Amino acid sequence: MNNNKRASLIQEYFCTFIVSIILIFSLCMCFELQLYFNTEEIINKRELKMKNLFNFYNISQLEAMHKKDPNNHMISINLAKAYETIQNYSLANDLYKKAIISSGNSEYSLYVYAVFCAKRKWYGLATDLAEELYSNNKKKTYKYKAEIYYELAKSMDENKEYDASVKAYQIAYKYAKNIKDKKIYEAICEGYSKEFIKLADYHINNNQPDKAILDLNNSLGIKEQDIAKYKLGLIYQNTDKVLAEKYFNEVFKHNPYIINPYIYNKLLQDLILDSKQGNNMHGADFYNTRLNNLKSKMKESYLFKGDLYIDNSKIVRYKKMLSKDARYELHFDIKNNTKLNINKLYILPEIYMGEKKYTAEKKISNSNNAGYFDIMEDVIVGLPEDFQFDDLIKKKKQKDVIIKYYAKKQSRAPWTLIKIEFLKF
């Protein structure tokens, strides 16, 4: 065999050897990764199963399980959660700490204890525990940290520590953006945005409108909130009427019931007058159109005192067939004093008898299925089961019954007080 053939053969063997090594190494890596993922899946399934213990066992059963296996950190955690539900926070705290030790500082045990500490307003400890969290599974770590700081933010909000709460929300928001849990992310965005609105209220109460404007713009940067736009409009109505009206109109188109119609009406009247004084007839026409739209919407959606008249109120006692207990109904007539169509009404009577208050809401419509009605006779609203009438009358403890009638045309609209009536017996 000549030297050229020998060299070629050696090169071929060498290449084959290298390729074989690479293939073997790749196969080993695949098996190792598969083993890792299978192991991770098994651990996650076991962890999930253990997490759900609390849903299937009562405290006594969990205590018995803990007695048999005191070093099982998942049983300790579930028992701690059970103690939380009955407000035995001291025992819960001891079990959470024990779970951290027995689990060797597992991520889950650190996470649940941090959430517990946040709820108990132990802010420093909750933060320290959150910062201890670290694993190769960054998504899970981010999820745990997002939830811990979310609980911290809510707890600080309860204490009216709005600055601190905003900072906690900021950290929660940072972590929530990096996870796939849409529900948590949206909850944090909602809370974060609203916290800036609360901070704006605080700054307005302390005569700091510039800071409030910054807060409200920050709120809108996180999530669109009609209430944030409305409050910006309220701030600007004395300094920039055009900008104020822009915010009012945006909110009015989306949710007209947030807007105070009297404030918006005055603002539009002022803008019409300013436009006319500046010989800006296009502006005057523009704001006049919006004013007409406001008035039309108010007539369509709002009820005003005097729009309805309620009369002939009475409380009627009845018994259902085969029932031993008596029930009560409130009967009354309604008259429509407007010339507008009313195709449905929501009625909320509040009945006061001594120190007791009873409420009963009902959606009603014209019995003739017509859009407009003049009078609806004998409207019936069932009263709550605990409503007691005869006993009070017999004992002569209460002779006057006070009824406050509230009504509205649409479910999202504010209630309007229609009438206060005194029934004598």
C-alpha positions as CSV (number, residue, x, y, z in Angstrom):
1,M,0.0,0.0,0.0
2,N,1.6,3.3,-1.0
3,N,1.8,6.3,1.2
4,N,-1.0,8.2,-0.4
5,K,-3.5,5.4,0.0
6,R,-2.4,4.9,3.6
7,A,-2.8,8.6,4.4
8,S,-6.3,8.6,2.7
9,L,-7.4,5.5,4.7
10,I,-6.1,7.0,8.0
11,Q,-8.0,10.3,7.3
12,E,-11.2,8.3,6.5
13,Y,-10.9,6.4,9.7
14,F,-10.3,9.5,11.7
15,C,-13.3,11.3,10.2
16,T,-15.5,8.3,10.9
17,F,-14.2,8.2,14.5
18,I,-15.0,11.9,15.0
19,V,-18.4,11.7,13.5
20,S,-19.2,8.6,15.7
21,I,-18.1,10.5,18.8
22,I,-20.3,13.5,17.9
23,L,-23.3,11.2,17.3
24,I,-22.8,9.3,20.5
25,F,-22.4,12.6,22.4
26,S,-25.6,14.0,20.8
27,L,-27.5,10.8,21.6
28,C,-26.3,11.1,25.2
29,M,-27.4,14.7,25.4
30,C,-30.8,13.8,24.0
31,F,-31.3,11.1,26.6
32,E,-30.1,13.4,29.3
33,L,-32.4,16.2,28.3
34,Q,-35.3,13.7,27.9
35,L,-34.5,12.4,31.4
36,Y,-34.4,15.9,32.7
37,F,-37.7,16.9,31.2
38,N,-39.3,13.6,32.4
39,T,-38.0,14.2,35.9
40,E,-39.2,17.8,35.8
41,E,-42.6,16.7,34.7
42,I,-42.8,14.0,37.4
43,I,-41.8,16.5,40.0
44,N,-44.3,19.1,38.8
45,K,-47.1,16.5,38.8
46,R,-46.2,15.4,42.3
47,E,-46.0,19.0,43.5
48,L,-49.3,19.8,41.9
49,K,-50.9,16.7,43.5
50,M,-49.5,17.8,46.9
51,K,-50.6,21.4,46.4
52,N,-54.2,20.1,45.9
53,L,-54.2,18.3,49.3
54,F,-55.9,21.2,50.9
55,N,-58.8,21.0,48.5
56,F,-59.6,17.4,49.5
57,Y,-58.7,17.1,53.2
58,N,-60.0,18.9,56.2
59,I,-57.7,20.2,59.0
60,S,-58.0,17.1,61.2
61,Q,-57.0,14.9,58.3
62,L,-54.1,17.1,57.4
63,E,-53.0,17.2,61.0
64,A,-53.0,13.4,61.1
65,M,-51.0,13.3,57.9
66,H,-48.5,15.7,59.3
67,K,-48.1,13.7,62.5
68,K,-47.2,10.6,60.4
69,D,-44.9,12.5,58.1
70,P,-43.7,15.6,59.8
71,N,-40.8,16.2,57.4
72,N,-43.0,16.3,54.3
73,H,-42.9,20.0,53.4
74,M,-45.9,19.9,51.1
75,I,-48.1,18.5,53.9
76,S,-46.8,21.2,56.2
77,I,-47.6,23.9,53.6
78,N,-51.2,22.6,53.1
79,L,-51.8,22.4,56.8
80,A,-50.4,26.0,57.2
81,K,-52.9,27.1,54.5
82,A,-55.7,25.4,56.4
83,Y,-54.7,27.2,59.6
84,E,-54.7,30.5,57.7
85,T,-58.4,29.9,56.8
86,I,-59.3,29.8,60.4
87,Q,-57.0,32.7,61.2
88,N,-54.6,30.7,63.3
89,Y,-51.7,32.7,62.0
90,S,-49.2,31.7,64.6
91,L,-49.4,27.9,63.8
92,A,-49.4,28.7,60.1
93,N,-46.3,30.8,60.5
94,D,-44.5,27.9,62.3
95,L,-45.5,25.4,59.7
96,Y,-44.4,27.6,56.8
97,K,-41.0,28.1,58.3
98,K,-40.7,24.4,59.0
99,A,-41.5,23.6,55.4
100,I,-38.7,25.8,54.2
101,I,-36.2,23.9,56.4
102,S,-37.5,20.4,55.5
103,S,-37.6,21.2,51.8
104,G,-34.1,22.6,51.7
105,N,-35.3,26.1,50.8
106,S,-37.4,24.9,47.8
107,E,-38.8,27.6,45.6
108,Y,-42.4,26.7,46.3
109,S,-41.9,26.8,50.1
110,L,-40.2,30.2,49.9
111,Y,-42.9,31.5,47.6
112,V,-45.9,30.4,49.8
113,Y,-44.3,31.8,52.9
114,A,-43.5,35.1,51.2
115,V,-47.1,35.4,50.1
116,F,-48.2,34.7,53.7
117,C,-45.8,37.3,55.0
118,A,-47.0,39.9,52.5
119,K,-50.6,39.3,53.6
120,R,-49.5,39.7,57.3
121,K,-47.8,43.0,56.3
122,W,-44.3,41.7,57.1
123,Y,-43.0,43.6,54.2
124,G,-39.3,43.2,54.9
125,L,-39.4,39.5,55.3
126,A,-41.6,39.0,52.3
127,T,-39.2,41.0,50.1
128,D,-36.2,39.1,51.4
129,L,-37.8,35.8,50.6
130,A,-38.8,36.9,47.1
131,E,-35.2,37.9,46.4
132,E,-34.0,34.5,47.5
133,L,-36.0,32.8,44.8
134,Y,-33.8,31.4,42.0
135,S,-33.8,28.4,39.8
136,N,-33.0,27.3,36.3
137,N,-36.7,27.6,35.5
138,K,-36.8,31.4,35.1
139,K,-40.5,31.5,34.1
140,K,-41.5,29.8,37.3
141,T,-39.3,32.1,39.4
142,Y,-40.7,35.2,37.6
143,K,-44.2,34.0,38.2
144,Y,-43.6,33.5,41.9
145,K,-41.9,36.9,42.3
146,A,-44.7,38.6,40.4
147,E,-47.3,37.1,42.7
148,I,-45.4,37.9,45.9
149,Y,-44.9,41.6,44.9
150,Y,-48.6,41.7,43.8
151,E,-49.6,40.6,47.3
152,L,-47.2,43.1,48.8
153,A,-48.7,45.9,46.7
154,K,-52.3,45.0,47.7
155,S,-51.3,44.8,51.4
156,M,-49.6,48.2,51.2
157,D,-52.7,49.6,49.5
158,E,-54.8,48.4,52.4
159,N,-52.5,50.4,54.7
160,K,-52.9,53.4,52.4
161,E,-49.2,53.4,51.7
162,Y,-49.7,54.4,48.0
163,D,-46.1,55.3,47.2
164,A,-44.8,52.0,48.5
165,S,-47.7,50.1,46.8
166,V,-46.8,51.7,43.4
167,K,-43.2,50.6,43.8
168,A,-44.3,47.0,44.6
169,Y,-46.6,47.0,41.6
170,Q,-43.8,48.2,39.5
171,I,-41.6,45.2,40.4
172,A,-44.6,42.8,40.0
173,Y,-45.3,44.3,36.6
174,K,-41.7,43.8,35.5
175,Y,-41.8,40.1,36.3
176,A,-45.3,39.6,35.0
177,K,-44.3,40.8,31.6
178,N,-41.9,37.9,31.3
179,I,-44.4,35.1,32.0
180,K,-47.2,33.5,30.0
181,D,-49.8,33.7,32.7
182,K,-52.2,36.2,31.2
183,K,-54.6,36.2,34.2
184,I,-51.8,37.3,36.6
185,Y,-50.5,39.8,34.2
186,E,-53.9,41.4,33.6
187,A,-54.6,41.5,37.4
188,I,-51.3,43.2,38.1
189,C,-51.9,45.7,35.2
190,E,-55.3,46.5,36.6
191,G,-54.1,47.0,40.1
192,Y,-51.0,48.9,39.1
193,S,-53.0,51.3,37.0
194,K,-55.6,51.9,39.7
195,E,-52.9,52.5,42.3
196,F,-51.6,55.4,40.3
197,I,-55.2,56.8,40.3
198,K,-55.3,56.5,44.1
199,L,-52.0,58.2,44.3
200,A,-53.4,61.0,42.1
201,D,-56.3,61.4,44.5
202,Y,-53.8,61.7,47.4
203,H,-51.9,64.5,45.5
204,I,-55.1,66.3,44.6
205,N,-56.2,66.3,48.3
206,N,-52.8,67.8,49.1
207,N,-53.1,70.5,46.4
208,Q,-50.5,69.0,44.1
209,P,-52.3,68.9,40.7
210,D,-49.1,68.6,38.7
211,K,-48.2,65.4,40.5
212,A,-51.7,64.1,40.1
213,I,-51.5,64.7,36.3
214,L,-48.3,62.7,36.2
215,D,-49.9,59.9,38.2
216,L,-52.9,59.7,35.9
217,N,-50.8,59.7,32.7
218,N,-48.7,56.9,34.3
219,S,-52.0,55.0,35.0
220,L,-53.1,55.4,31.3
221,G,-49.6,54.2,30.2
222,I,-50.2,50.9,31.9
223,K,-53.8,50.4,31.1
224,E,-56.6,52.5,29.7
225,Q,-59.0,53.5,32.5
226,D,-62.0,55.7,31.9
227,I,-61.8,57.0,35.4
228,A,-58.2,58.2,34.9
229,K,-59.3,60.1,31.8
230,Y,-62.3,61.6,33.6
231,K,-60.1,62.8,36.5
232,L,-57.7,64.4,34.0
233,G,-60.7,66.2,32.6
234,L,-61.7,67.4,36.0
235,I,-58.2,68.7,36.7
236,Y,-58.0,70.5,33.3
237,Q,-61.5,72.0,33.3
238,N,-60.2,75.3,34.9
239,T,-56.9,75.6,33.0
240,D,-57.5,73.9,29.6
241,K,-61.1,73.6,28.7
242,V,-60.4,72.2,25.3
243,L,-58.3,69.4,26.7
244,A,-60.7,68.7,29.5
245,E,-63.6,68.4,27.0
246,K,-61.5,65.9,24.9
247,Y,-61.1,63.6,27.9
248,F,-64.8,64.0,28.9
249,N,-65.9,63.1,25.4
250,E,-63.7,60.0,25.2
251,V,-65.1,58.7,28.5
252,F,-68.7,59.8,27.6
253,K,-68.6,57.7,24.4
254,H,-67.4,54.6,26.2
255,N,-69.0,54.9,29.6
256,P,-71.4,57.8,30.0
257,Y,-72.3,57.0,33.6
258,I,-68.9,57.9,34.9
259,I,-69.3,61.5,33.8
260,N,-71.2,64.0,35.9
261,P,-73.6,65.3,33.3
262,Y,-74.0,68.7,35.0
263,I,-70.2,69.3,35.0
264,Y,-69.9,68.3,31.4
265,N,-72.9,70.4,30.4
266,K,-71.4,73.5,32.0
267,L,-68.0,72.9,30.3
268,L,-69.7,72.6,26.9
269,Q,-71.7,75.8,27.6
270,D,-68.5,77.6,28.5
271,L,-66.7,76.4,25.3
272,I,-69.6,77.5,23.2
273,L,-69.5,81.0,24.8
274,D,-65.7,81.2,24.5
275,S,-65.9,80.2,20.8
276,K,-68.6,82.8,20.1
277,Q,-66.6,85.5,21.9
278,G,-63.6,84.6,19.8
279,N,-65.7,84.7,16.6
280,N,-65.0,81.0,16.1
281,M,-68.4,79.9,14.8
282,H,-67.1,76.5,13.7
283,G,-66.0,75.8,17.3
284,A,-69.3,77.0,18.6
285,D,-71.2,74.6,16.2
286,F,-68.8,71.8,17.1
287,Y,-69.4,72.1,20.9
288,N,-73.1,72.8,20.4
289,T,-73.4,69.4,18.5
290,R,-71.7,67.7,21.4
291,L,-74.0,69.5,23.9
292,N,-77.1,68.3,22.0
293,N,-75.7,64.7,22.0
294,L,-75.2,65.0,25.8
295,K,-78.8,66.1,26.3
296,S,-80.1,63.4,24.1
297,K,-78.1,60.7,25.9
298,M,-79.2,62.0,29.2
299,K,-82.8,61.7,28.3
300,E,-82.3,58.3,26.8
301,S,-80.2,56.8,29.7
302,Y,-80.8,58.8,32.9
303,L,-83.9,59.0,35.1
304,F,-84.5,62.2,37.0
305,K,-86.6,62.8,40.0
306,G,-90.1,63.6,38.8
307,D,-89.8,61.3,35.7
308,L,-91.8,58.6,37.5
309,Y,-94.6,58.8,40.1
310,I,-95.1,55.8,42.5
311,D,-98.4,55.4,44.3
312,N,-100.7,52.9,46.1
313,S,-97.9,51.1,47.9
314,K,-98.9,48.1,50.0
315,I,-97.3,45.0,51.6
316,V,-99.1,41.8,50.8
317,R,-98.8,38.5,52.8
318,Y,-99.2,35.2,50.9
319,K,-98.4,31.5,51.3
320,K,-97.1,29.2,48.6
321,M,-99.0,25.9,48.2
322,L,-97.8,23.3,50.7
323,S,-95.6,25.8,52.5
324,K,-95.9,26.5,56.2
325,D,-94.1,29.9,56.1
326,A,-95.7,33.1,54.9
327,R,-93.9,35.3,52.4
328,Y,-94.4,39.0,51.5
329,E,-94.6,41.1,48.4
330,L,-94.5,44.9,47.8
331,H,-97.2,46.1,45.4
332,F,-97.3,49.6,43.9
333,D,-98.3,51.5,40.7
334,I,-95.9,53.5,38.5
335,K,-96.8,56.4,36.3
336,N,-94.5,57.7,33.5
337,N,-94.4,61.5,33.7
338,T,-92.2,61.9,30.7
339,K,-93.0,61.8,27.0
340,L,-90.1,59.4,26.4
341,N,-90.3,55.7,25.6
342,I,-89.4,53.5,28.6
343,N,-89.1,49.9,27.6
344,K,-87.5,48.7,30.8
345,L,-86.9,49.8,34.3
346,Y,-84.8,48.6,37.2
347,I,-86.6,49.2,40.6
348,L,-84.9,49.0,43.9
349,P,-87.1,49.5,47.0
350,E,-85.4,49.9,50.3
351,I,-87.7,49.1,53.2
352,Y,-86.9,50.4,56.7
353,M,-88.6,48.8,59.7
354,G,-87.1,50.1,63.0
355,E,-83.4,49.3,62.8
356,K,-83.8,46.7,60.0
357,K,-83.4,47.4,56.3
358,Y,-84.6,45.2,53.5
359,T,-83.8,45.5,49.8
360,A,-85.3,43.8,46.7
361,E,-84.3,44.7,43.2
362,K,-86.4,43.9,40.2
363,K,-86.3,44.5,36.4
364,I,-89.7,45.3,35.0
365,S,-91.2,46.2,31.6
366,N,-94.5,47.2,30.2
367,S,-97.0,44.4,30.6
368,N,-98.4,45.3,27.2
369,N,-95.0,44.8,25.6
370,A,-95.1,48.4,24.3
371,G,-92.1,50.7,24.4
372,Y,-94.0,53.5,26.0
373,F,-96.3,53.3,29.0
374,D,-98.3,55.9,31.0
375,I,-99.2,53.7,33.9
376,M,-98.1,50.3,35.1
377,E,-100.5,49.0,37.7
378,D,-99.8,46.6,40.5
379,V,-96.1,46.1,40.0
380,I,-95.0,43.3,42.3
381,V,-91.6,42.9,44.0
382,G,-90.9,39.9,46.1
383,L,-89.4,40.7,49.5
384,P,-86.5,38.8,51.1
385,E,-87.3,35.5,53.0
386,D,-86.2,37.0,56.3
387,F,-88.7,39.9,56.0
388,Q,-91.0,39.8,59.0
389,F,-94.1,42.0,59.1
390,D,-96.9,40.5,61.1
391,D,-94.9,40.0,64.3
392,L,-93.9,43.6,64.4
393,I,-97.4,44.9,63.9
394,K,-98.8,42.5,66.5
395,K,-96.2,43.6,69.1
396,K,-96.8,47.2,68.2
397,K,-93.1,47.8,68.1
398,Q,-93.2,49.5,64.7
399,K,-96.2,51.4,63.3
400,D,-94.4,53.2,60.4
401,V,-92.7,51.5,57.5
402,I,-90.4,53.7,55.4
403,I,-89.9,52.8,51.8
404,K,-87.3,54.5,49.5
405,Y,-87.9,53.8,45.8
406,Y,-84.8,54.0,43.5
407,A,-85.0,53.4,39.8
408,K,-82.8,53.5,36.6
409,K,-83.3,52.7,32.9
410,Q,-80.1,50.7,32.3
411,S,-78.1,48.3,34.4
412,R,-74.9,50.4,34.5
413,A,-76.7,53.7,35.2
414,P,-76.7,55.3,38.7
415,W,-79.8,54.8,40.8
416,T,-82.1,57.8,41.1
417,L,-84.2,58.3,44.3
418,I,-87.8,58.5,43.0
419,K,-89.8,58.7,46.2
420,I,-89.7,58.3,50.0
421,E,-93.0,56.9,51.3
422,F,-94.3,56.3,54.8
423,L,-96.8,53.4,55.3
424,K,-98.8,53.6,58.5
425,F,-100.5,50.6,60.1
